[in-house]
């Protein structure tokens, strides 16, 4: 399904969401909350769904084994809608295909005969439902809605036949998103496996591989490869943060500064944008680097390497790697450092927030082959990276398609009444 073919295939046959058999209902009119509290050690069930097992705006929950759980849980059946009443701003709801127990911060909601529960899932996953849950929540740090209040949520309900068609359209998009995410995960797993193989054994055939005892993660590598501490092959400096942030002479003009929160902007390899800007004076209190500079996070998530996609200042939560010797490429260092992220994290100190000391990183060993072999290694890894990025962009387009479909179909702006949509058994079985 492409982004360009979002709604054109559906003809608008309704004057409003109240026409063509639609009726205004409250949630309590068409559903009930399942209220069976259970001791997880006294039920013959295997799966527990907590808030952490539901991803925002995705209907397929994860789970964990019920073994070891002791606190009271809420029983649910396959097909129930699980709606997170705690912190509804996180927008978590799902529909399990299995029986189990859930956190008591989740409502298991059962649709009545007049409603298709798959449609109800999408109705309760809409912006209007989440907004209503937020408005009816109490508590500052951990806001919760209650069933007494949330069950008054009012919405337009179409005839059962149209509910099924609407649910089918949205379900098909969700399946496309899920399959794309599976491909993304498989590609990332393949990249990690390939990276390990290439860094341990090399891209070319090598006569001898030696056991390594370096200050890095490699247990072995081809004997021809060279290992040197970072301080011998590059210049390592720490970024700088213009202070104070409240000083308008330092902040707020047109020179970007990359902070640690920008780590996952761009294509997850190259940081191409930031929300923070500094003045010319502010840049003199920071570290200005050219496009294509390699930086490594030294706080929070330690050891994540990124490449700058623009001329920019660098915050002091990053290390800046420059002026490395001619036998090293930026792309190879990017992959080598990221593969060693856990090793670098172990070098960091701090109890609440980890910090990677600049001097410790300078002692980190970099193991590298010839330039030709570095290029072959990075070309192979870049190919998988590009495949992953194409699918990430496709998944994002599908999510935007789904958002537009939900807005139009659930409001009745676009009708499925006279469209030829085949309802599969997996939708029809829910009512």
Kinemage of the C-alpha trace (Angstrom):
@kinemage 1
@onewidth
@group {chain A} dominant
@subgroup {mainchain}
@vectorlist {calphas} color= white
{ca unk a 1} P 0.000 0.000 0.000
{ca unk a 2} L 1.524 3.322 -0.988
{ca unk a 3} L 1.149 6.694 0.695
{ca unk a 4} L -0.297 8.092 -2.535
{ca unk a 5} L -3.186 5.618 -2.465
{ca unk a 6} L -4.603 6.487 0.911
{ca unk a 7} L -8.277 7.324 0.505
{ca unk a 8} L -8.917 7.613 -3.240
{ca unk a 9} L -10.226 4.075 -3.486
{ca unk a 10} L -13.018 4.836 -0.992
{ca unk a 11} L -15.954 6.873 -2.186
{ca unk a 12} L -17.467 9.359 0.255
{ca unk a 13} L -21.108 8.281 0.604
{ca unk a 14} L -22.055 9.927 3.903
{ca unk a 15} L -23.220 13.404 4.723
{ca unk a 16} L -22.003 13.098 8.308
{ca unk a 17} L -20.984 10.489 10.847
{ca unk a 18} L -24.617 10.344 11.971
{ca unk a 19} L -25.961 9.331 8.537
{ca unk a 20} L -26.380 5.892 6.937
{ca unk a 21} L -27.224 4.140 10.208
{ca unk a 22} L -24.554 5.682 12.430
{ca unk a 23} L -25.563 6.340 16.023
{ca unk a 24} L -23.936 8.243 18.868
{ca unk a 25} L -23.061 5.921 21.764
{ca unk a 26} L -21.071 5.969 24.941
{ca unk a 27} L -18.357 3.384 25.533
{ca unk a 28} L -20.355 1.831 28.382
{ca unk a 29} L -23.276 1.286 25.973
{ca unk a 30} L -21.277 -1.010 23.708
{ca unk a 31} L -18.687 -2.576 26.006
{ca unk a 32} L -17.831 -3.541 29.555
{ca unk a 33} L -14.649 -3.689 31.592
{ca unk a 34} L -13.487 -7.177 32.566
{ca unk a 35} L -12.963 -6.939 36.327
{ca unk a 36} L -11.625 -10.355 37.324
{ca unk a 37} L -8.624 -9.808 39.592
{ca unk a 38} L -6.464 -12.901 39.956
{ca unk a 39} L -3.369 -14.133 41.763
{ca unk a 40} L -0.975 -15.031 38.908
{ca unk a 41} L 0.336 -17.997 40.900
{ca unk a 42} L -3.134 -19.510 41.243
{ca unk a 43} L -4.248 -19.487 37.603
{ca unk a 44} L -3.378 -21.917 34.821
{ca unk a 45} L -2.088 -19.229 32.470
{ca unk a 46} L 1.308 -18.520 30.941
{ca unk a 47} L 1.415 -14.898 29.714
{ca unk a 48} L 1.508 -11.504 31.393
{ca unk a 49} L 1.075 -8.206 29.535
{ca unk a 50} L 2.422 -5.098 31.232
{ca unk a 51} L 2.503 -1.508 30.013
{ca unk a 52} L 6.036 -2.090 28.761
{ca unk a 53} L 4.755 -4.803 26.399
{ca unk a 54} L 2.463 -2.453 24.458
{ca unk a 55} L 4.050 -0.169 21.860
{ca unk a 56} L 2.300 3.148 21.166
{ca unk a 57} L -0.189 2.929 18.297
{ca unk a 58} L 0.536 -0.734 17.525
{ca unk a 59} L -2.166 -3.348 18.219
{ca unk a 60} L 0.057 -6.399 18.818
{ca unk a 61} L 1.193 -6.674 22.447
{ca unk a 62} L 4.270 -8.472 23.656
{ca unk a 63} L 4.271 -10.496 26.860
{ca unk a 64} L 6.445 -12.130 29.495
{ca unk a 65} L 6.131 -15.472 31.315
{ca unk a 66} L 3.844 -15.350 34.322
{ca unk a 67} L 6.387 -17.245 36.464
{ca unk a 68} L 7.631 -15.238 39.423
{ca unk a 69} L 4.845 -12.642 39.385
{ca unk a 70} L 3.149 -12.212 42.736
{ca unk a 71} L 1.013 -9.054 42.745
{ca unk a 72} L -2.656 -9.075 41.739
{ca unk a 73} L -3.308 -8.977 37.989
{ca unk a 74} L -6.332 -8.504 35.731
{ca unk a 75} L -7.537 -11.505 33.726
{ca unk a 76} L -8.183 -11.076 29.987
{ca unk a 77} L -9.291 -13.247 27.076
{ca unk a 78} L -8.085 -13.325 23.495
{ca unk a 79} L -9.781 -10.522 21.571
{ca unk a 80} L -10.228 -8.177 24.552
{ca unk a 81} L -9.072 -4.616 23.992
{ca unk a 82} L -6.281 -3.744 26.424
{ca unk a 83} L -6.333 0.006 27.096
{ca unk a 84} L -3.656 1.601 29.295
{ca unk a 85} L -5.395 3.769 31.887
{ca unk a 86} L -2.052 4.928 33.331
{ca unk a 87} L -0.439 7.847 31.482
{ca unk a 88} L -2.811 7.779 28.503
{ca unk a 89} L -0.617 10.376 26.809
{ca unk a 90} L 1.618 7.420 25.846
{ca unk a 91} L -1.265 6.167 23.640
{ca unk a 92} L -1.058 2.459 24.416
{ca unk a 93} L -3.799 0.026 23.448
{ca unk a 94} L -3.671 -3.454 21.940
{ca unk a 95} L -5.635 -6.612 21.232
{ca unk a 96} L -3.971 -9.899 22.199
{ca unk a 97} L -4.593 -13.127 20.310
{ca unk a 98} L -4.024 -15.083 23.526
{ca unk a 99} L -5.433 -15.445 27.043
{ca unk a 100} L -3.502 -14.144 30.030
{ca unk a 101} L -3.226 -11.594 32.815
{ca unk a 102} L -2.483 -7.874 32.569
{ca unk a 103} L -1.244 -5.115 34.806
{ca unk a 104} L -4.014 -3.518 36.871
{ca unk a 105} L -3.075 -0.272 35.094
{ca unk a 106} L -4.697 -1.746 31.975
{ca unk a 107} L -8.422 -2.008 31.230
{ca unk a 108} L -9.419 -5.287 29.534
{ca unk a 109} L -12.470 -4.132 27.541
{ca unk a 110} L -15.041 -6.546 26.106
{ca unk a 111} L -17.263 -5.474 23.211
{ca unk a 112} L -20.987 -6.263 23.268
{ca unk a 113} L -22.893 -7.929 20.408
{ca unk a 114} L -23.487 -4.645 18.597
{ca unk a 115} L -19.791 -3.951 18.161
{ca unk a 116} L -16.875 -5.608 16.381
{ca unk a 117} L -14.074 -5.671 18.939
{ca unk a 118} L -11.407 -5.140 16.269
{ca unk a 119} L -13.268 -1.953 15.284
{ca unk a 120} L -13.487 -1.053 18.987
{ca unk a 121} L -9.709 -1.412 19.229
{ca unk a 122} L -9.230 1.193 16.503
{ca unk a 123} L -11.937 3.435 17.937
{ca unk a 124} L -10.122 3.418 21.301
{ca unk a 125} L -6.745 3.916 19.583
{ca unk a 126} L -7.908 7.200 18.061
{ca unk a 127} L -6.751 10.667 19.047
{ca unk a 128} L -10.228 11.554 20.351
{ca unk a 129} L -10.230 8.544 22.697
{ca unk a 130} L -6.756 9.260 24.040
{ca unk a 131} L -7.615 12.946 24.451
{ca unk a 132} L -10.721 11.998 26.432
{ca unk a 133} L -8.679 9.634 28.617
{ca unk a 134} L -6.203 12.443 29.307
{ca unk a 135} L -8.958 14.893 30.219
{ca unk a 136} L -10.489 12.412 32.665
{ca unk a 137} L -7.173 11.502 34.316
{ca unk a 138} L -6.240 12.419 37.870
{ca unk a 139} L -2.748 12.689 39.303
{ca unk a 140} L 0.254 14.822 38.409
{ca unk a 141} L 3.222 12.466 38.167
{ca unk a 142} L 1.325 9.290 37.258
{ca unk a 143} L -2.052 10.381 35.790
{ca unk a 144} L -4.729 7.681 35.527
{ca unk a 145} L -8.208 7.656 34.153
{ca unk a 146} L -10.962 5.549 35.741
{ca unk a 147} L -13.532 3.300 34.114
{ca unk a 148} L -16.374 5.331 35.648
{ca unk a 149} L -15.147 8.384 33.764
{ca unk a 150} L -13.610 6.856 30.639
{ca unk a 151} L -16.700 4.718 29.961
{ca unk a 152} L -18.576 7.951 29.247
{ca unk a 153} L -16.465 8.484 26.120
{ca unk a 154} L -18.919 9.296 23.337
{ca unk a 155} L -18.456 8.468 19.663
{ca unk a 156} L -20.264 7.684 16.441
{ca unk a 157} L -20.856 3.965 15.826
{ca unk a 158} L -21.625 2.706 12.288
{ca unk a 159} L -23.603 -0.463 11.493
{ca unk a 160} L -21.802 -3.722 12.221
{ca unk a 161} L -21.118 -4.414 8.539
{ca unk a 162} L -19.300 -1.101 8.154
{ca unk a 163} L -17.436 -1.602 11.426
{ca unk a 164} L -15.990 -4.786 9.954
{ca unk a 165} L -14.948 -3.060 6.719
{ca unk a 166} L -13.304 -0.171 8.577
{ca unk a 167} L -11.483 -2.623 10.838
{ca unk a 168} L -10.346 -4.604 7.774
{ca unk a 169} L -8.819 -1.547 6.094
{ca unk a 170} L -6.922 -0.496 9.236
{ca unk a 171} L -5.931 -4.076 10.051
{ca unk a 172} L -4.397 -4.479 6.587
{ca unk a 173} L -2.266 -1.376 7.109
{ca unk a 174} L -1.188 -2.610 10.547
{ca unk a 175} L -0.161 -5.938 9.052
{ca unk a 176} L 1.905 -4.143 6.423
{ca unk a 177} L 3.594 -2.108 9.185
{ca unk a 178} L 4.274 -5.239 11.225
{ca unk a 179} L 5.780 -7.117 8.267
{ca unk a 180} L 7.954 -4.122 7.393
{ca unk a 181} L 9.189 -3.909 10.988
{ca unk a 182} L 10.016 -7.618 10.905
{ca unk a 183} L 12.128 -6.989 7.801
{ca unk a 184} L 13.820 -4.048 9.571
{ca unk a 185} L 14.656 -6.250 12.564
{ca unk a 186} L 15.924 -9.056 10.334
{ca unk a 187} L 18.101 -6.619 8.399
{ca unk a 188} L 19.559 -5.195 11.612
{ca unk a 189} L 20.271 -8.722 12.900
{ca unk a 190} L 21.964 -9.581 9.611
{ca unk a 191} L 24.037 -6.384 9.815
{ca unk a 192} L 25.168 -7.173 13.360
{ca unk a 193} L 26.095 -10.737 12.394
{ca unk a 194} L 27.954 -9.543 9.295
{ca unk a 195} L 29.780 -6.873 11.301
{ca unk a 196} L 30.982 -9.467 13.781
{ca unk a 197} L 32.152 -11.794 11.009
{ca unk a 198} L 33.975 -9.038 9.118
{ca unk a 199} L 35.661 -7.581 12.213
{ca unk a 200} L 36.787 -10.967 13.537
{ca unk a 201} L 37.803 -12.681 10.296
{ca unk a 202} L 38.088 -9.881 7.741
{ca unk a 203} L 36.590 -9.388 4.299
{ca unk a 204} L 39.461 -11.039 2.393
{ca unk a 205} L 40.820 -14.531 2.918
{ca unk a 206} L 43.608 -14.394 5.511
{ca unk a 207} L 46.214 -17.073 6.124
{ca unk a 208} L 46.298 -16.552 9.862
{ca unk a 209} L 43.957 -15.244 12.545
{ca unk a 210} L 45.431 -14.461 15.949
{ca unk a 211} L 43.910 -14.369 19.410
{ca unk a 212} L 43.664 -10.779 20.593
{ca unk a 213} L 44.058 -9.315 24.068
{ca unk a 214} L 43.487 -5.686 23.268
{ca unk a 215} L 41.599 -2.925 25.024
{ca unk a 216} L 38.603 -3.551 22.765
{ca unk a 217} L 35.961 -6.199 22.123
{ca unk a 218} L 37.844 -8.290 19.521
{ca unk a 219} L 38.816 -11.780 20.768
{ca unk a 220} L 40.625 -12.438 17.464
{ca unk a 221} L 41.442 -10.800 14.138
{ca unk a 222} L 43.596 -11.426 11.032
{ca unk a 223} L 47.280 -11.296 11.906
{ca unk a 224} L 48.042 -8.585 9.311
{ca unk a 225} L 45.677 -6.108 10.959
{ca unk a 226} L 47.142 -3.283 13.057
{ca unk a 227} L 46.081 -2.315 16.576
{ca unk a 228} L 46.892 1.057 18.114
{ca unk a 229} L 45.397 3.057 21.002
{ca unk a 230} L 43.141 5.877 19.887
{ca unk a 231} L 45.521 8.542 21.226
{ca unk a 232} L 48.201 7.423 18.734
{ca unk a 233} L 46.045 7.603 15.612
{ca unk a 234} L 43.605 10.492 16.169
{ca unk a 235} L 42.899 13.669 18.054
{ca unk a 236} L 40.231 13.155 20.750
{ca unk a 237} L 38.587 16.195 22.358
{ca unk a 238} L 35.414 16.782 24.292
{ca unk a 239} L 32.643 19.027 22.972
{ca unk a 240} L 31.654 22.133 24.900
{ca unk a 241} L 28.331 23.601 26.051
{ca unk a 242} L 27.983 27.401 26.011
{ca unk a 243} L 26.848 28.450 29.471
{ca unk a 244} L 24.523 29.713 30.753
{ca unk a 245} L 21.673 28.547 28.537
{ca unk a 246} L 19.705 31.653 29.561
{ca unk a 247} L 22.291 34.000 27.984
{ca unk a 248} L 20.767 35.352 24.752
{ca unk a 249} L 24.188 36.407 23.543
{ca unk a 250} L 25.147 32.703 23.367
{ca unk a 251} L 21.932 30.982 22.296
{ca unk a 252} L 19.245 31.326 19.668
{ca unk a 253} L 20.662 32.341 16.281
{ca unk a 254} L 21.627 30.190 13.299
{ca unk a 255} L 24.609 27.964 14.183
{ca unk a 256} L 23.424 24.431 15.078
{ca unk a 257} L 24.724 22.588 18.130
{ca unk a 258} L 24.354 18.811 18.426
{ca unk a 259} L 23.248 17.666 21.884
{ca unk a 260} L 22.967 14.095 23.153
{ca unk a 261} L 19.202 14.162 22.494
{ca unk a 262} L 19.972 14.466 18.757
{ca unk a 263} L 21.612 11.035 18.725
{ca unk a 264} L 18.876 9.348 16.679
{ca unk a 265} L 18.093 12.143 14.232
{ca unk a 266} L 18.738 11.656 10.551
{ca unk a 267} L 19.367 8.142 9.247
{ca unk a 268} L 20.674 6.787 12.601
{ca unk a 269} L 24.210 7.136 11.218
{ca unk a 270} L 24.395 10.772 10.161
{ca unk a 271} L 22.902 13.566 12.292
{ca unk a 272} L 21.415 16.039 9.839
{ca unk a 273} L 19.389 18.384 12.065
{ca unk a 274} L 18.982 19.773 15.566
{ca unk a 275} L 16.518 22.037 17.368
{ca unk a 276} L 19.226 23.951 19.214
{ca unk a 277} L 21.095 26.949 17.812
{ca unk a 278} L 23.865 29.179 19.132
{ca unk a 279} L 25.203 32.591 18.174
{ca unk a 280} L 28.643 33.344 16.762
{ca unk a 281} L 29.733 34.155 20.305
{ca unk a 282} L 28.166 30.893 21.531
{ca unk a 283} L 30.067 28.900 18.913
{ca unk a 284} L 33.327 30.294 20.294
{ca unk a 285} L 32.408 28.772 23.660
{ca unk a 286} L 31.676 25.407 22.033
{ca unk a 287} L 33.536 23.216 19.516
{ca unk a 288} L 32.735 23.883 15.860
{ca unk a 289} L 33.299 20.919 13.501
{ca unk a 290} L 32.937 20.328 9.786
{ca unk a 291} L 30.384 18.112 8.055
{ca unk a 292} L 31.515 14.484 8.097
{ca unk a 293} L 33.113 14.609 11.565
{ca unk a 294} L 32.901 11.478 13.723
{ca unk a 295} L 31.530 11.998 17.244
{ca unk a 296} L 31.008 9.490 20.083
{ca unk a 297} L 28.516 9.896 22.937
{ca unk a 298} L 30.212 10.018 26.328
{ca unk a 299} L 27.111 10.372 28.541
{ca unk a 300} L 23.785 8.585 28.878
{ca unk a 301} L 24.031 5.940 26.156
{ca unk a 302} L 27.806 5.766 26.075
{ca unk a 303} L 29.826 4.740 23.021
{ca unk a 304} L 27.346 5.491 20.225
{ca unk a 305} L 29.216 6.830 17.190
{ca unk a 306} L 27.562 9.236 14.759
{ca unk a 307} L 28.696 11.329 11.791
{ca unk a 308} L 27.808 15.019 11.493
{ca unk a 309} L 25.776 15.878 8.400
{ca unk a 310} L 26.509 19.611 8.592
{ca unk a 311} L 28.932 22.120 10.006
{ca unk a 312} L 27.897 22.301 13.648
{ca unk a 313} L 28.923 22.901 17.245
{ca unk a 314} L 29.201 19.883 19.523
{ca unk a 315} L 27.833 19.675 23.084
{ca unk a 316} L 30.102 18.368 25.857
{ca unk a 317} L 28.211 15.048 25.994
{ca unk a 318} L 30.097 14.054 22.845
{ca unk a 319} L 33.732 13.231 22.113
{ca unk a 320} L 35.069 14.594 18.817
{ca unk a 321} L 37.408 12.383 16.752
{ca unk a 322} L 39.536 14.207 14.199
{ca unk a 323} L 42.865 14.155 12.378
{ca unk a 324} L 43.191 10.365 12.353
{ca unk a 325} L 46.036 8.862 10.425
{ca unk a 326} L 45.790 8.320 6.684
{ca unk a 327} L 45.280 4.567 7.047
{ca unk a 328} L 41.845 4.992 8.654
{ca unk a 329} L 38.455 5.919 7.178
{ca unk a 330} L 35.561 7.585 8.994
{ca unk a 331} L 33.111 4.895 7.908
{ca unk a 332} L 35.278 2.064 9.251
{ca unk a 333} L 35.757 3.854 12.573
{ca unk a 334} L 31.986 4.446 12.751
{ca unk a 335} L 31.238 0.721 12.536
{ca unk a 336} L 34.179 -0.373 14.694
{ca unk a 337} L 33.269 1.976 17.548
{ca unk a 338} L 29.554 1.108 17.460
{ca unk a 339} L 30.381 -2.591 17.542
{ca unk a 340} L 32.454 -1.842 20.671
{ca unk a 341} L 29.695 0.189 22.336
{ca unk a 342} L 29.201 -2.246 25.242
{ca unk a 343} L 32.963 -2.319 25.819
{ca unk a 344} L 33.115 1.486 25.926
{ca unk a 345} L 30.147 1.597 28.267
{ca unk a 346} L 32.052 -0.663 30.668
{ca unk a 347} L 34.866 1.909 30.732
{ca unk a 348} L 32.478 4.665 31.795
{ca unk a 349} L 32.073 5.773 35.391
{ca unk a 350} L 29.156 7.205 37.368
{ca unk a 351} L 26.298 5.733 39.383
{ca unk a 352} L 23.241 7.540 38.020
{ca unk a 353} L 24.556 8.976 34.722
{ca unk a 354} L 27.453 7.242 32.979
{ca unk a 355} L 30.332 9.378 31.725
{ca unk a 356} L 33.115 8.191 29.420
{ca unk a 357} L 36.309 10.003 30.382
{ca unk a 358} L 38.255 11.433 27.431
{ca unk a 359} L 41.523 9.923 28.685
{ca unk a 360} L 39.922 6.469 28.957
{ca unk a 361} L 38.750 6.680 25.361
{ca unk a 362} L 42.257 7.668 24.260
{ca unk a 363} L 43.484 4.297 25.588
{ca unk a 364} L 40.770 2.396 23.657
{ca unk a 365} L 42.423 0.142 21.067
{ca unk a 366} L 41.442 0.498 17.415
{ca unk a 367} L 42.119 -2.553 15.248
{ca unk a 368} L 42.064 -1.977 11.508
{ca unk a 369} L 42.986 -3.595 8.158
{ca unk a 370} L 44.326 -1.973 4.992
{ca unk a 371} L 42.343 0.850 3.395
{ca unk a 372} L 41.157 -1.476 0.621
{ca unk a 373} L 39.753 -3.991 3.102
{ca unk a 374} L 38.201 -1.214 5.217
{ca unk a 375} L 36.327 -0.024 2.122
{ca unk a 376} L 35.097 -3.547 1.306
{ca unk a 377} L 33.904 -4.013 4.898
{ca unk a 378} L 32.079 -0.688 5.043
{ca unk a 379} L 30.560 -1.114 1.559
{ca unk a 380} L 29.048 -4.444 2.673
{ca unk a 381} L 27.693 -2.958 5.890
{ca unk a 382} L 26.461 0.208 4.156
{ca unk a 383} L 24.402 -1.947 1.791
{ca unk a 384} L 22.463 -3.486 4.707
{ca unk a 385} L 22.168 -0.087 6.384
{ca unk a 386} L 20.580 1.380 3.255
{ca unk a 387} L 18.121 -1.533 3.042
{ca unk a 388} L 17.124 -0.885 6.644
{ca unk a 389} L 16.660 2.842 6.021
{ca unk a 390} L 14.436 2.234 2.975
{ca unk a 391} L 12.162 0.040 5.074
{ca unk a 392} L 12.163 2.494 8.001
{ca unk a 393} L 11.002 5.231 5.643
{ca unk a 394} L 8.337 2.923 4.207
{ca unk a 395} L 7.086 2.056 7.707
{ca unk a 396} L 6.859 5.780 8.516
{ca unk a 397} L 4.780 6.368 5.367
{ca unk a 398} L 2.457 3.518 6.337
{ca unk a 399} L 1.956 5.035 9.793
{ca unk a 400} L 1.002 8.346 8.219
{ca unk a 401} L -1.401 6.526 5.895
{ca unk a 402} L -2.977 4.781 8.879
{ca unk a 403} L -3.333 8.054 10.773
{ca unk a 404} L -5.174 9.642 7.860
{ca unk a 405} L -7.408 6.593 7.360
{ca unk a 406} L -8.338 6.484 11.029
{ca unk a 407} L -9.287 10.152 11.028
{ca unk a 408} L -11.502 9.820 7.946
{ca unk a 409} L -13.006 6.356 8.468
{ca unk a 410} L -13.737 6.621 12.190
{ca unk a 411} L -15.399 10.014 11.772
{ca unk a 412} L -17.555 8.876 8.865
{ca unk a 413} L -16.004 11.452 6.527
{ca unk a 414} L -15.216 8.550 4.210
{ca unk a 415} L -17.604 5.617 4.016
{ca unk a 416} L -16.962 1.980 3.157
{ca unk a 417} L -20.675 1.220 2.716
{ca unk a 418} L -20.674 0.711 -1.059
{ca unk a 419} L -17.086 -0.494 -1.406
{ca unk a 420} L -16.156 -4.077 -2.163
{ca unk a 421} L -14.004 -4.886 0.857
{ca unk a 422} L -13.731 -8.571 1.679
{ca unk a 423} L -13.816 -9.049 5.443
{ca unk a 424} L -11.443 -11.857 6.501
{ca unk a 425} L -12.273 -14.357 9.222
{ca unk a 426} L -9.770 -12.731 11.587
{ca unk a 427} L -11.968 -9.611 11.571
{ca unk a 428} L -15.397 -11.277 11.388
{ca unk a 429} L -14.639 -13.503 14.394
{ca unk a 430} L -14.557 -10.392 16.600
{ca unk a 431} L -18.223 -9.596 16.031
